């Protein structure tokens, strides 16, 4: 789901990949609604984080960068490590929740 969310978010618009992440989550859940919700949440959060220009400096961060007195690239660079840590943490939490849902 992390890979699906990251690929879906690469277009630069954070919310266009949400239906894809949700559909793949339902497909991977095997019919279990709780597992589908966990997987969809993970994929959608990753889609938003990548697509909103946090990892890729799209034009969506232009306004925030201008207000901060930075370039789009500098702003994306400053946010890259915290977002990667957040992605790792979200993946770990989703994995733990999925393990609990399976038992």
C-alpha positions in Angstrom: 0.0 0.0 0.0 2.9 2.3 0.6 4.1 1.8 -3.0 0.6 2.2 -4.4 0.2 5.5 -2.4 3.6 6.8 -3.4 3.0 6.1 -7.1 -0.5 7.5 -7.0 0.7 10.7 -5.3 3.4 11.4 -7.9 1.1 13.4 -10.1 1.4 16.4 -7.8 -2.3 16.5 -6.8 -2.7 14.9 -3.4 -6.2 13.7 -3.6 -6.5 12.1 -7.1 -4.9 8.8 -5.9 -7.3 8.3 -3.0 -9.9 6.1 -5.0 -7.0 4.0 -6.3 -5.6 3.4 -2.8 -9.0 2.5 -1.5 -9.8 0.1 -4.3 -6.4 -1.7 -4.0 -7.0 -1.9 -0.2 -10.3 -3.6 -0.7 -8.8 -6.0 -3.2 -6.0 -6.9 -0.8 -8.2 -7.2 2.3 -9.8 -10.4 1.3 -13.2 -9.2 2.2 -12.4 -8.1 5.7 -13.7 -4.6 6.3 -11.3 -3.9 9.2 -8.3 -4.9 7.2 -9.6 -2.9 4.2 -9.9 0.2 6.4 -6.4 -0.1 7.8 -4.9 -0.6 4.3 -6.9 2.2 2.7 -5.9 4.6 5.5 -2.2 3.8 5.0 -2.4 4.1 1.2 -4.4 7.4 1.3 -2.1 9.0 3.9 1.0 8.2 1.8 -0.8 9.5 -1.3 -1.5 12.8 0.4 2.0 13.1 1.8 3.7 12.5 -1.5 1.2 14.3 -3.7 1.0 17.5 -1.7 4.6 18.3 -2.6 6.2 17.2 0.6 8.5 14.7 -1.1 8.3 16.1 -4.6 8.4 19.9 -5.0 5.3 20.4 -7.0 3.7 23.8 -7.6 1.3 23.2 -4.7 4.0 24.2 -2.3 4.8 27.5 -4.1 2.6 29.6 -1.8 3.9 28.1 1.4 7.5 28.3 0.2 7.0 32.0 -0.7 5.5 32.8 2.7 8.5 31.0 4.4 11.0 32.8 2.1 12.2 29.5 0.6 12.3 27.9 -2.8 10.0 25.0 -3.5 13.0 22.7 -3.6 14.4 23.9 -0.3 11.0 23.5 1.4 10.6 19.9 0.1 14.2 19.1 1.2 13.5 20.4 4.7 10.4 18.3 5.0 11.8 15.1 3.4 13.3 13.4 6.5 10.3 14.0 8.8 7.9 12.7 6.1 10.0 9.6 5.5 10.1 9.0 9.3 6.3 9.5 9.3 5.8 7.0 6.4 7.9 4.4 8.3 6.0 5.0 11.5 2.6 4.8 9.7 3.7 1.6 8.0 4.7 0.0 11.4 1.5 1.1 13.1 -0.6 -0.3 10.1 1.4 -3.6 10.3 0.7 -3.9 14.0 -3.0 -3.1 13.5 -3.2 -5.6 10.7 -1.6 -8.3 12.9 -4.2 -7.6 15.6 -7.0 -7.7 13.0 -5.9 -11.1 11.8 -6.1 -12.7 15.2 
